[in-house]
C-alpha cells in the first residue's frame, strides 16, 4: 500500500500528517492553509473557499 500526500506529493506521509499543513506541523512558523498556503488560518477557516470558518477553523489574530 502506497502512502501519498495529496498536498505536497511526498510518499513519506499522508495529507493529515503533512508538515506543510496545520495538521502536521508543530511550529507556528511552518503552519499553512492546505488550500491557499496562508499562515494566518487553516483550511477550515480559509476565506477563499468559505464565507466564514466552520467548526474547528483556526484564525491567527496577532
CHARMM internal coordinates of N, CA and C (Angstrom, degrees):
IC EDIT
DIST 1 N 1 CA 1.4579
DIST 1 CA 1 C 1.5350
ANGL 1 N 1 CA 1 C 109.10
DIST 1 C 2 N 1.3144
ANGL 1 CA 1 C 2 N 116.49
DIHE 1 N 1 CA 1 C 2 N 127.19
DIST 2 N 2 CA 1.4614
ANGL 1 C 2 N 2 CA 121.42
DIHE 1 CA 1 C 2 N 2 CA -179.98
DIST 2 CA 2 C 1.5174
ANGL 2 N 2 CA 2 C 110.85
DIHE 1 C 2 N 2 CA 2 C -88.97
DIST 2 C 3 N 1.3122
ANGL 2 CA 2 C 3 N 114.58
DIHE 2 N 2 CA 2 C 3 N 143.43
DIST 3 N 3 CA 1.4610
ANGL 2 C 3 N 3 CA 120.92
DIHE 2 CA 2 C 3 N 3 CA 174.52
DIST 3 CA 3 C 1.5171
ANGL 3 N 3 CA 3 C 106.91
DIHE 2 C 3 N 3 CA 3 C -107.82
DIST 3 C 4 N 1.3121
ANGL 3 CA 3 C 4 N 117.05
DIHE 3 N 3 CA 3 C 4 N 118.83
DIST 4 N 4 CA 1.4597
ANGL 3 C 4 N 4 CA 121.12
DIHE 3 CA 3 C 4 N 4 CA 178.34
DIST 4 CA 4 C 1.5176
ANGL 4 N 4 CA 4 C 110.08
DIHE 3 C 4 N 4 CA 4 C -127.45
DIST 4 C 5 N 1.3211
ANGL 4 CA 4 C 5 N 115.62
DIHE 4 N 4 CA 4 C 5 N 131.71
DIST 5 N 5 CA 1.4592
ANGL 4 C 5 N 5 CA 120.88
DIHE 4 CA 4 C 5 N 5 CA 174.73
DIST 5 CA 5 C 1.5209
ANGL 5 N 5 CA 5 C 108.03
DIHE 4 C 5 N 5 CA 5 C -83.75
DIST 5 C 6 N 1.3173
ANGL 5 CA 5 C 6 N 117.12
DIHE 5 N 5 CA 5 C 6 N 124.39
DIST 6 N 6 CA 1.4635
ANGL 5 C 6 N 6 CA 120.59
DIHE 5 CA 5 C 6 N 6 CA 179.88
DIST 6 CA 6 C 1.5158
ANGL 6 N 6 CA 6 C 112.11
DIHE 5 C 6 N 6 CA 6 C -79.24
DIST 6 C 7 N 1.3309
ANGL 6 CA 6 C 7 N 118.26
DIHE 6 N 6 CA 6 C 7 N -7.82
DIST 7 N 7 CA 1.4647
ANGL 6 C 7 N 7 CA 121.19
DIHE 6 CA 6 C 7 N 7 CA 179.07
DIST 7 CA 7 C 1.5232
ANGL 7 N 7 CA 7 C 111.60
DIHE 6 C 7 N 7 CA 7 C -91.21
DIST 7 C 8 N 1.3349
ANGL 7 CA 7 C 8 N 117.11
DIHE 7 N 7 CA 7 C 8 N -53.17
DIST 8 N 8 CA 1.4709
ANGL 7 C 8 N 8 CA 119.66
DIHE 7 CA 7 C 8 N 8 CA -174.96
DIST 8 CA 8 C 1.5256
ANGL 8 N 8 CA 8 C 113.68
DIHE 7 C 8 N 8 CA 8 C -110.36
DIST 8 C 9 N 1.3348
ANGL 8 CA 8 C 9 N 117.53
DIHE 8 N 8 CA 8 C 9 N -9.42
DIST 9 N 9 CA 1.4592
ANGL 8 C 9 N 9 CA 120.41
DIHE 8 CA 8 C 9 N 9 CA 177.74
DIST 9 CA 9 C 1.5196
ANGL 9 N 9 CA 9 C 115.42
DIHE 8 C 9 N 9 CA 9 C 88.52
DIST 9 C 10 N 1.3219
ANGL 9 CA 9 C 10 N 117.55
DIHE 9 N 9 CA 9 C 10 N -1.13
DIST 10 N 10 CA 1.4604
ANGL 9 C 10 N 10 CA 120.77
DIHE 9 CA 9 C 10 N 10 CA -179.22
DIST 10 CA 10 C 1.5261
ANGL 10 N 10 CA 10 C 110.79
DIHE 9 C 10 N 10 CA 10 C -65.15
DIST 10 C 11 N 1.3166
ANGL 10 CA 10 C 11 N 115.43
DIHE 10 N 10 CA 10 C 11 N 148.38
DIST 11 N 11 CA 1.4580
ANGL 10 C 11 N 11 CA 120.71
DIHE 10 CA 10 C 11 N 11 CA 175.36
DIST 11 CA 11 C 1.5263
ANGL 11 N 11 CA 11 C 111.10
DIHE 10 C 11 N 11 CA 11 C -100.77
DIST 11 C 12 N 1.3342
ANGL 11 CA 11 C 12 N 116.42
DIHE 11 N 11 CA 11 C 12 N 10.92
DIST 12 N 12 CA 1.4607
ANGL 11 C 12 N 12 CA 121.08
DIHE 11 CA 11 C 12 N 12 CA -178.21
DIST 12 CA 12 C 1.5206
ANGL 12 N 12 CA 12 C 113.86
DIHE 11 C 12 N 12 CA 12 C -98.14
DIST 12 C 13 N 1.3272
ANGL 12 CA 12 C 13 N 117.80
DIHE 12 N 12 CA 12 C 13 N -13.99
DIST 13 N 13 CA 1.4615
ANGL 12 C 13 N 13 CA 121.08
DIHE 12 CA 12 C 13 N 13 CA -178.16
DIST 13 CA 13 C 1.5259
ANGL 13 N 13 CA 13 C 109.90
DIHE 12 C 13 N 13 CA 13 C -155.39
DIST 13 C 14 N 1.3337
ANGL 13 CA 13 C 14 N 115.82
DIHE 13 N 13 CA 13 C 14 N 167.40
DIST 14 N 14 CA 1.4626
ANGL 13 C 14 N 14 CA 121.55
DIHE 13 CA 13 C 14 N 14 CA 176.62
DIST 14 CA 14 C 1.5248
ANGL 14 N 14 CA 14 C 109.41
DIHE 13 C 14 N 14 CA 14 C -92.98
DIST 14 C 15 N 1.3220
ANGL 14 CA 14 C 15 N 116.88
DIHE 14 N 14 CA 14 C 15 N 173.68
DIST 15 N 15 CA 1.4638
ANGL 14 C 15 N 15 CA 122.33
DIHE 14 CA 14 C 15 N 15 CA 177.67
DIST 15 CA 15 C 1.5225
ANGL 15 N 15 CA 15 C 111.11
DIHE 14 C 15 N 15 CA 15 C -56.42
DIST 15 C 16 N 1.3319
ANGL 15 CA 15 C 16 N 116.95
DIHE 15 N 15 CA 15 C 16 N -41.68
DIST 16 N 16 CA 1.4596
ANGL 15 C 16 N 16 CA 121.57
DIHE 15 CA 15 C 16 N 16 CA -177.47
DIST 16 CA 16 C 1.5248
ANGL 16 N 16 CA 16 C 112.63
DIHE 15 C 16 N 16 CA 16 C -63.10
DIST 16 C 17 N 1.3141
ANGL 16 CA 16 C 17 N 118.21
DIHE 16 N 16 CA 16 C 17 N -28.67
DIST 17 N 17 CA 1.4641
ANGL 16 C 17 N 17 CA 121.93
DIHE 16 CA 16 C 17 N 17 CA -178.59
DIST 17 CA 17 C 1.5273
ANGL 17 N 17 CA 17 C 112.66
DIHE 16 C 17 N 17 CA 17 C -105.52
DIST 17 C 18 N 1.3173
ANGL 17 CA 17 C 18 N 117.79
DIHE 17 N 17 CA 17 C 18 N 10.14
DIST 18 N 18 CA 1.4704
ANGL 17 C 18 N 18 CA 121.07
DIHE 17 CA 17 C 18 N 18 CA -177.13
DIST 18 CA 18 C 1.5291
ANGL 18 N 18 CA 18 C 110.83
DIHE 17 C 18 N 18 CA 18 C -64.38
DIST 18 C 19 N 1.3267
ANGL 18 CA 18 C 19 N 117.56
DIHE 18 N 18 CA 18 C 19 N 125.63
DIST 19 N 19 CA 1.4654
ANGL 18 C 19 N 19 CA 120.01
DIHE 18 CA 18 C 19 N 19 CA -179.93
DIST 19 CA 19 C 1.5249
ANGL 19 N 19 CA 19 C 113.44
DIHE 18 C 19 N 19 CA 19 C -68.89
DIST 19 C 20 N 1.3242
ANGL 19 CA 19 C 20 N 117.60
DIHE 19 N 19 CA 19 C 20 N -8.05
DIST 20 N 20 CA 1.4625
ANGL 19 C 20 N 20 CA 120.66
DIHE 19 CA 19 C 20 N 20 CA 179.28
DIST 20 CA 20 C 1.5296
ANGL 20 N 20 CA 20 C 111.96
DIHE 19 C 20 N 20 CA 20 C -94.52
DIST 20 C 21 N 1.3321
ANGL 20 CA 20 C 21 N 117.58
DIHE 20 N 20 CA 20 C 21 N 2.62
DIST 21 N 21 CA 1.4618
ANGL 20 C 21 N 21 CA 121.80
DIHE 20 CA 20 C 21 N 21 CA 178.39
DIST 21 CA 21 C 1.5208
ANGL 21 N 21 CA 21 C 110.46
DIHE 20 C 21 N 21 CA 21 C -119.67
DIST 21 C 22 N 1.3238
ANGL 21 CA 21 C 22 N 116.72
DIHE 21 N 21 CA 21 C 22 N 170.59
DIST 22 N 22 CA 1.4700
ANGL 21 C 22 N 22 CA 122.28
DIHE 21 CA 21 C 22 N 22 CA -179.27
DIST 22 CA 22 C 1.5183
ANGL 22 N 22 CA 22 C 111.74
DIHE 21 C 22 N 22 CA 22 C -62.82
DIST 22 C 23 N 1.3117
ANGL 22 CA 22 C 23 N 118.04
DIHE 22 N 22 CA 22 C 23 N -35.60
DIST 23 N 23 CA 1.4626
ANGL 22 C 23 N 23 CA 120.60
DIHE 22 CA 22 C 23 N 23 CA -176.99
DIST 23 CA 23 C 1.5201
ANGL 23 N 23 CA 23 C 112.70
DIHE 22 C 23 N 23 CA 23 C -68.61
DIST 23 C 24 N 1.3184
ANGL 23 CA 23 C 24 N 117.97
DIHE 23 N 23 CA 23 C 24 N -34.55
DIST 24 N 24 CA 1.4484
ANGL 23 C 24 N 24 CA 120.02
DIHE 23 CA 23 C 24 N 24 CA -172.83
DIST 24 CA 24 C 1.5123
ANGL 24 N 24 CA 24 C 115.91
DIHE 23 C 24 N 24 CA 24 C -99.51
DIST 24 C 25 N 1.3143
ANGL 24 CA 24 C 25 N 118.82
DIHE 24 N 24 CA 24 C 25 N -9.88
DIST 25 N 25 CA 1.4614
ANGL 24 C 25 N 25 CA 120.49
DIHE 24 CA 24 C 25 N 25 CA -175.39
DIST 25 CA 25 C 1.5183
ANGL 25 N 25 CA 25 C 111.78
DIHE 24 C 25 N 25 CA 25 C -103.90
DIST 25 C 26 N 1.3107
ANGL 25 CA 25 C 26 N 115.40
DIHE 25 N 25 CA 25 C 26 N 139.91
DIST 26 N 26 CA 1.4586
ANGL 25 C 26 N 26 CA 120.26
DIHE 25 CA 25 C 26 N 26 CA 179.65
DIST 26 CA 26 C 1.5200
ANGL 26 N 26 CA 26 C 112.11
DIHE 25 C 26 N 26 CA 26 C -96.99
DIST 26 C 27 N 1.3092
ANGL 26 CA 26 C 27 N 118.13
DIHE 26 N 26 CA 26 C 27 N -18.73
DIST 27 N 27 CA 1.4581
ANGL 26 C 27 N 27 CA 120.76
DIHE 26 CA 26 C 27 N 27 CA -178.69
DIST 27 CA 27 C 1.5183
ANGL 27 N 27 CA 27 C 110.45
DIHE 26 C 27 N 27 CA 27 C -105.12
DIST 27 C 28 N 1.3119
ANGL 27 CA 27 C 28 N 116.42
DIHE 27 N 27 CA 27 C 28 N 135.53
DIST 28 N 28 CA 1.4564
ANGL 27 C 28 N 28 CA 121.63
DIHE 27 CA 27 C 28 N 28 CA -176.75
DIST 28 CA 28 C 1.5249
ANGL 28 N 28 CA 28 C 112.57
DIHE 27 C 28 N 28 CA 28 C -61.11
DIST 28 C 29 N 1.3090
ANGL 28 CA 28 C 29 N 117.15
DIHE 28 N 28 CA 28 C 29 N -30.96
DIST 29 N 29 CA 1.4542
ANGL 28 C 29 N 29 CA 121.44
DIHE 28 CA 28 C 29 N 29 CA 179.80
DIST 29 CA 29 C 1.5251
ANGL 29 N 29 CA 29 C 111.65
DIHE 28 C 29 N 29 CA 29 C -57.05
DIST 29 C 30 N 1.3298
ANGL 29 CA 29 C 30 N 117.10
DIHE 29 N 29 CA 29 C 30 N -34.28
DIST 30 N 30 CA 1.4571
ANGL 29 C 30 N 30 CA 121.42
DIHE 29 CA 29 C 30 N 30 CA -175.85
DIST 30 CA 30 C 1.5230
ANGL 30 N 30 CA 30 C 113.72
DIHE 29 C 30 N 30 CA 30 C -99.61
DIST 30 C 31 N 1.3282
ANGL 30 CA 30 C 31 N 118.52
DIHE 30 N 30 CA 30 C 31 N 1.14
DIST 31 N 31 CA 1.4590
ANGL 30 C 31 N 31 CA 120.79
DIHE 30 CA 30 C 31 N 31 CA -178.83
DIST 31 CA 31 C 1.5195
ANGL 31 N 31 CA 31 C 110.01
DIHE 30 C 31 N 31 CA 31 C -72.29
DIST 31 C 32 N 1.3152
ANGL 31 CA 31 C 32 N 116.72
DIHE 31 N 31 CA 31 C 32 N 133.54
DIST 32 N 32 CA 1.4566
ANGL 31 C 32 N 32 CA 122.35
DIHE 31 CA 31 C 32 N 32 CA -178.50
DIST 32 CA 32 C 1.5225
ANGL 32 N 32 CA 32 C 110.25
DIHE 31 C 32 N 32 CA 32 C -140.93
DIST 32 C 33 N 1.3271
ANGL 32 CA 32 C 33 N 115.43
DIHE 32 N 32 CA 32 C 33 N 147.60
DIST 33 N 33 CA 1.4595
ANGL 32 C 33 N 33 CA 121.14
DIHE 32 CA 32 C 33 N 33 CA 171.88
DIST 33 CA 33 C 1.5262
ANGL 33 N 33 CA 33 C 107.54
DIHE 32 C 33 N 33 CA 33 C -69.75
DIST 33 C 34 N 1.3107
ANGL 33 CA 33 C 34 N 117.39
DIHE 33 N 33 CA 33 C 34 N 132.09
DIST 34 N 34 CA 1.4556
ANGL 33 C 34 N 34 CA 121.26
DIHE 33 CA 33 C 34 N 34 CA -178.72
DIST 34 CA 34 C 1.5276
ANGL 34 N 34 CA 34 C 112.09
DIHE 33 C 34 N 34 CA 34 C -69.21
DIST 34 C 35 N 1.3262
ANGL 34 CA 34 C 35 N 118.47
DIHE 34 N 34 CA 34 C 35 N -17.25
DIST 35 N 35 CA 1.4647
ANGL 34 C 35 N 35 CA 120.75
DIHE 34 CA 34 C 35 N 35 CA -179.76
DIST 35 CA 35 C 1.5240
ANGL 35 N 35 CA 35 C 112.26
DIHE 34 C 35 N 35 CA 35 C -91.52
DIST 35 C 36 N 1.3372
ANGL 35 CA 35 C 36 N 117.40
DIHE 35 N 35 CA 35 C 36 N -53.78
DIST 36 N 36 CA 1.4702
ANGL 35 C 36 N 36 CA 119.72
DIHE 35 CA 35 C 36 N 36 CA -173.11
DIST 36 CA 36 C 1.5232
ANGL 36 N 36 CA 36 C 114.26
DIHE 35 C 36 N 36 CA 36 C -110.70
DIST 36 C 37 N 1.3287
ANGL 36 CA 36 C 37 N 118.09
DIHE 36 N 36 CA 36 C 37 N -11.53
DIST 37 N 37 CA 1.4563
ANGL 36 C 37 N 37 CA 120.94
DIHE 36 CA 36 C 37 N 37 CA 178.03
DIST 37 CA 37 C 1.5189
ANGL 37 N 37 CA 37 C 115.34
DIHE 36 C 37 N 37 CA 37 C 88.89
DIST 37 C 38 N 1.3284
ANGL 37 CA 37 C 38 N 118.23
DIHE 37 N 37 CA 37 C 38 N 0.13
DIST 38 N 38 CA 1.4628
ANGL 37 C 38 N 38 CA 121.11
DIHE 37 CA 37 C 38 N 38 CA -179.64
DIST 38 CA 38 C 1.5258
ANGL 38 N 38 CA 38 C 110.84
DIHE 37 C 38 N 38 CA 38 C -67.02
DIST 38 C 39 N 1.3261
ANGL 38 CA 38 C 39 N 116.46
DIHE 38 N 38 CA 38 C 39 N 149.84
DIST 39 N 39 CA 1.4638
ANGL 38 C 39 N 39 CA 119.55
DIHE 38 CA 38 C 39 N 39 CA 175.16
DIST 39 CA 39 C 1.5234
ANGL 39 N 39 CA 39 C 110.73
DIHE 38 C 39 N 39 CA 39 C -102.72
DIST 39 C 40 N 1.3172
ANGL 39 CA 39 C 40 N 118.45
DIHE 39 N 39 CA 39 C 40 N 14.77
DIST 40 N 40 CA 1.4684
ANGL 39 C 40 N 40 CA 123.55
DIHE 39 CA 39 C 40 N 40 CA 179.30
DIST 40 CA 40 C 1.5344
ANGL 40 N 40 CA 40 C 112.83
DIHE 39 C 40 N 40 CA 40 C -96.96
DIST 40 C 41 N 1.3221
ANGL 40 CA 40 C 41 N 118.31
DIHE 40 N 40 CA 40 C 41 N -11.23
DIST 41 N 41 CA 1.4648
ANGL 40 C 41 N 41 CA 121.95
DIHE 40 CA 40 C 41 N 41 CA -178.66
DIST 41 CA 41 C 1.5279
ANGL 41 N 41 CA 41 C 109.26
DIHE 40 C 41 N 41 CA 41 C -160.20
DIST 41 C 42 N 1.3437
ANGL 41 CA 41 C 42 N 115.85
DIHE 41 N 41 CA 41 C 42 N 168.23
DIST 42 N 42 CA 1.4578
ANGL 41 C 42 N 42 CA 119.41
DIHE 41 CA 41 C 42 N 42 CA 174.65
DIST 42 CA 42 C 1.5343
ANGL 42 N 42 CA 42 C 109.65
DIHE 41 C 42 N 42 CA 42 C -102.73
DIST 42 C 43 N 1.3270
ANGL 42 CA 42 C 43 N 117.03
DIHE 42 N 42 CA 42 C 43 N -179.30
DIST 43 N 43 CA 1.4670
ANGL 42 C 43 N 43 CA 122.74
DIHE 42 CA 42 C 43 N 43 CA -175.83
DIST 43 CA 43 C 1.5285
ANGL 43 N 43 CA 43 C 111.97
DIHE 42 C 43 N 43 CA 43 C -56.88
DIST 43 C 44 N 1.3316
ANGL 43 CA 43 C 44 N 116.95
DIHE 43 N 43 CA 43 C 44 N -41.87
DIST 44 N 44 CA 1.4596
ANGL 43 C 44 N 44 CA 121.03
DIHE 43 CA 43 C 44 N 44 CA -177.60
DIST 44 CA 44 C 1.5239
ANGL 44 N 44 CA 44 C 112.81
DIHE 43 C 44 N 44 CA 44 C -65.57
DIST 44 C 45 N 1.3287
ANGL 44 CA 44 C 45 N 117.97
DIHE 44 N 44 CA 44 C 45 N -21.16
DIST 45 N 45 CA 1.4642
ANGL 44 C 45 N 45 CA 121.76
DIHE 44 CA 44 C 45 N 45 CA -178.98
DIST 45 CA 45 C 1.5293
ANGL 45 N 45 CA 45 C 112.33
DIHE 44 C 45 N 45 CA 45 C -110.98
DIST 45 C 46 N 1.3086
ANGL 45 CA 45 C 46 N 118.34
DIHE 45 N 45 CA 45 C 46 N 12.67
DIST 46 N 46 CA 1.4716
ANGL 45 C 46 N 46 CA 121.76
DIHE 45 CA 45 C 46 N 46 CA -175.45
DIST 46 CA 46 C 1.5317
ANGL 46 N 46 CA 46 C 111.19
DIHE 45 C 46 N 46 CA 46 C -67.13
DIST 46 C 47 N 1.3374
ANGL 46 CA 46 C 47 N 117.63
DIHE 46 N 46 CA 46 C 47 N 119.42
DIST 47 N 47 CA 1.4644
ANGL 46 C 47 N 47 CA 120.77
DIHE 46 CA 46 C 47 N 47 CA -179.32
DIST 47 CA 47 C 1.5269
ANGL 47 N 47 CA 47 C 113.12
DIHE 46 C 47 N 47 CA 47 C -71.70
DIST 47 C 48 N 1.3062
ANGL 47 CA 47 C 48 N 118.20
DIHE 47 N 47 CA 47 C 48 N -12.86
DIST 48 N 48 CA 1.4648
ANGL 47 C 48 N 48 CA 120.71
DIHE 47 CA 47 C 48 N 48 CA 179.95
DIST 48 CA 48 C 1.5254
ANGL 48 N 48 CA 48 C 112.29
DIHE 47 C 48 N 48 CA 48 C -79.58
DIST 48 C 49 N 1.3359
ANGL 48 CA 48 C 49 N 117.09
DIHE 48 N 48 CA 48 C 49 N -16.11
DIST 49 N 49 CA 1.4635
ANGL 48 C 49 N 49 CA 119.64
DIHE 48 CA 48 C 49 N 49 CA 179.24
DIST 49 CA 49 C 1.5266
ANGL 49 N 49 CA 49 C 113.09
DIHE 48 C 49 N 49 CA 49 C -124.25
DIST 49 C 50 N 1.3392
ANGL 49 CA 49 C 50 N 117.40
DIHE 49 N 49 CA 49 C 50 N -9.05
DIST 50 N 50 CA 1.4704
ANGL 49 C 50 N 50 CA 121.18
DIHE 49 CA 49 C 50 N 50 CA -179.41
DIST 50 CA 50 C 1.5204
ANGL 50 N 50 CA 50 C 109.87
DIHE 49 C 50 N 50 CA 50 C -139.03
DIST 50 C 51 N 1.3196
ANGL 50 CA 50 C 51 N 116.42
DIHE 50 N 50 CA 50 C 51 N 148.27
DIST 51 N 51 CA 1.4640
ANGL 50 C 51 N 51 CA 119.56
DIHE 50 CA 50 C 51 N 51 CA 177.32
DIST 51 CA 51 C 1.5294
ANGL 51 N 51 CA 51 C 111.35
DIHE 50 C 51 N 51 CA 51 C -80.26
DIST 51 C 52 N 1.3295
ANGL 51 CA 51 C 52 N 117.07
DIHE 51 N 51 CA 51 C 52 N -23.45
DIST 52 N 52 CA 1.4663
ANGL 51 C 52 N 52 CA 121.59
DIHE 51 CA 51 C 52 N 52 CA 175.88
DIST 52 CA 52 C 1.5278
ANGL 52 N 52 CA 52 C 108.45
DIHE 51 C 52 N 52 CA 52 C -151.75
DIST 52 C 53 N 1.3265
ANGL 52 CA 52 C 53 N 117.33
DIHE 52 N 52 CA 52 C 53 N 154.67
DIST 53 N 53 CA 1.4714
ANGL 52 C 53 N 53 CA 120.18
DIHE 52 CA 52 C 53 N 53 CA -177.46
DIST 53 CA 53 C 1.5224
ANGL 53 N 53 CA 53 C 112.24
DIHE 52 C 53 N 53 CA 53 C -63.74
DIST 53 C 54 N 1.3144
ANGL 53 CA 53 C 54 N 116.31
DIHE 53 N 53 CA 53 C 54 N 143.19
DIST 54 N 54 CA 1.4554
ANGL 53 C 54 N 54 CA 120.87
DIHE 53 CA 53 C 54 N 54 CA 172.92
DIST 54 CA 54 C 1.5216
ANGL 54 N 54 CA 54 C 108.02
DIHE 53 C 54 N 54 CA 54 C -86.00
DIST 54 C 55 N 1.3194
ANGL 54 CA 54 C 55 N 116.77
DIHE 54 N 54 CA 54 C 55 N 170.86
DIST 55 N 55 CA 1.4603
ANGL 54 C 55 N 55 CA 120.13
DIHE 54 CA 54 C 55 N 55 CA 179.17
DIST 55 CA 55 C 1.5254
ANGL 55 N 55 CA 55 C 109.44
DIHE 54 C 55 N 55 CA 55 C -57.74
DIST 55 C 56 N 1.2986
ANGL 55 CA 55 C 56 N 116.78
DIHE 55 N 55 CA 55 C 56 N 131.89
DIST 56 N 56 CA 1.4569
ANGL 55 C 56 N 56 CA 121.35
DIHE 55 CA 55 C 56 N 56 CA -177.71
DIST 56 CA 56 C 1.5155
ANGL 56 N 56 CA 56 C 113.27
DIHE 55 C 56 N 56 CA 56 C 95.11
DIST 56 C 57 N 1.3300
ANGL 56 CA 56 C 57 N 116.87
DIHE 56 N 56 CA 56 C 57 N -4.97
DIST 57 N 57 CA 1.4567
ANGL 56 C 57 N 57 CA 120.50
DIHE 56 CA 56 C 57 N 57 CA 178.72
DIST 57 CA 57 C 1.5196
ANGL 57 N 57 CA 57 C 111.11
DIHE 56 C 57 N 57 CA 57 C -72.34
DIST 57 C 58 N 1.3199
ANGL 57 CA 57 C 58 N 116.68
DIHE 57 N 57 CA 57 C 58 N 143.58
DIST 58 N 58 CA 1.4634
ANGL 57 C 58 N 58 CA 121.86
DIHE 57 CA 57 C 58 N 58 CA -178.13
DIST 58 CA 58 C 1.5179
ANGL 58 N 58 CA 58 C 109.46
DIHE 57 C 58 N 58 CA 58 C -121.25
DIST 58 C 59 N 1.3294
ANGL 58 CA 58 C 59 N 116.09
DIHE 58 N 58 CA 58 C 59 N 127.30
DIST 59 N 59 CA 1.4590
ANGL 58 C 59 N 59 CA 122.02
DIHE 58 CA 58 C 59 N 59 CA 175.19
DIST 59 CA 59 C 1.5236
ANGL 59 N 59 CA 59 C 107.49
DIHE 58 C 59 N 59 CA 59 C -123.77
DIST 59 C 60 N 1.3268
ANGL 59 CA 59 C 60 N 117.02
DIHE 59 N 59 CA 59 C 60 N 128.83
DIST 60 N 60 CA 1.4654
ANGL 59 C 60 N 60 CA 122.32
DIHE 59 CA 59 C 60 N 60 CA 178.65
DIST 60 CA 60 C 1.5183
ANGL 60 N 60 CA 60 C 108.60
DIHE 59 C 60 N 60 CA 60 C -87.32
DIST 60 C 61 N 1.3260
ANGL 60 CA 60 C 61 N 117.34
DIHE 60 N 60 CA 60 C 61 N 125.91
DIST 61 N 61 CA 1.4627
ANGL 60 C 61 N 61 CA 122.22
DIHE 60 CA 60 C 61 N 61 CA 178.40
DIST 61 CA 61 C 1.5250
ANGL 61 N 61 CA 61 C 108.38
DIHE 60 C 61 N 61 CA 61 C -121.01
DIST 61 C 62 N 1.3026
ANGL 61 CA 61 C 62 N 116.26
DIHE 61 N 61 CA 61 C 62 N 95.64
DIST 62 N 62 CA 1.4753
ANGL 61 C 62 N 62 CA 120.79
DIHE 61 CA 61 C 62 N 62 CA 179.72
DIST 62 CA 62 C 1.4954
ANGL 62 N 62 CA 62 C 110.56
DIHE 61 C 62 N 62 CA 62 C -94.79
END
COOR INIT
IC SEED 1 N 1 CA 1 C
IC BUILD
